[in-house]
Amino acid sequence: MKRPSQPRRTACLPESVLQQLNMYALAAGAAGVGMLALSRSAEAKVIYTPAHVDLGFHHKITYLLDLNHDGITDFTFSFYFHGESGAFESTLRIARGPNSVWGGKLANDTKPGSIIGTKRNFAYGSALMAAVGGTSNSSGKCDPSLFSGLWENQGKGVKNRYLGLRFMVKGEPHFGWARLTVTGGCRLTATLTGYAYETVPNRAIVAGKKTGTDGANLERSDSATLTAPISQPGSLGGLAMGASGLSIWRRESVDVLP
């Protein structure tokens, strides 16, 4: 094939066409970012583990919780009971080690649907969940009069409340929850009925959420969207073809110029 003796002249496009081309490029870039976001979201997963562990007097005194089943204890539930000289005391605590729990010295009793993520207050060390104290007689009858902890709820206890958890996996923070029911009064007991965590680091999780990725975008405040301009049929598709598609788009745009 004989090559042309002179170089081809560069086409000079009107300003309006160049603006359209720039807008199409922005739209294509936004579409690519969207695909990456979808891919990242597809990797996110809530891992739920059902459980039925009784904590309290005549039950387990200590329970080691391994949220992601990697053989490393993430949190420790501990129960304490002491009765002497007509008085008794009973407490339920959670020890956090290098990890943290939503709340301060008192662990928060989170309701279903609450968002557990970076915007919450997580504290390290041991946290009190529930405590009760009072008097008792030789026949075993007791009179609880001192209550402490959000899970004790002034002797009423709570049902199906959630601990907001933040724990480290390979040096990265993950969020999770543990669901418990606590009975108040003289016989302070607790039952762990399930727990879950989010596989993506620093991604929020919804208390009670067992599957899906609903926590993926709950805390995003800096997200931006680009709106593609109204285009001729097939124009964005031609742009996606690369250089050849861009040449076709350019010729078509020049052809329709007055």
Stockholm file with secondary structure:
# STOCKHOLM 1.0

chainA/1-258         MKRPSQPRRTACLPESVLQQLNMYALAAGAAGVGMLALSRSAEAKVIYTPAHVDLGFHHKITYLLDLNHDGITDFTFSFYFHGESGAFESTLRIARGPNSVWGGKLANDTKPGSIIGTKRNFAYGSALMAAVGGTSNSSGKCDPSLFSGLWENQGKGVKNRYLGLRFMVKGEPHFGWARLTVTGGCRLTATLTGYAYETVPNRAIVAGKKTGTDGANLERSDSATLTAPISQPGSLGGLAMGASGLSIWRRESVDVLP
#=GR chainA/1-258 SS CCCCSSCCCCCCCCHHHHHHHHHHHHHHHHHHHHHHHHHHHHHCCEEEEEEEEEEETTSBSEEEECTTCSSCCCEEEEEEEEEETTEEEEEEEEECTTSEEEBSSBBCCBCTTCEESTTSCEECSEEEEEEEEEEECTTSCEEEEEEESTTTGGGTCEEEEEEEEEEEETTEEEEEEEEEEEECSSSCEEEEEEEEEESSTTCCEETTCCSSCTTTTTTCCSCCCCCCCCCCTTHHHHHHTCHHHHHHHHHHHHHTCC
#=GC SS_cons         CCCCSSCCCCCCCCHHHHHHHHHHHHHHHHHHHHHHHHHHHHHCCEEEEEEEEEEETTSBSEEEECTTCSSCCCEEEEEEEEEETTEEEEEEEEECTTSEEEBSSBBCCBCTTCEESTTSCEECSEEEEEEEEEEECTTSCEEEEEEESTTTGGGTCEEEEEEEEEEEETTEEEEEEEEEEEECSSSCEEEEEEEEEESSTTCCEETTCCSSCTTTTTTCCSCCCCCCCCCCTTHHHHHHTCHHHHHHHHHHHHHTCC
//
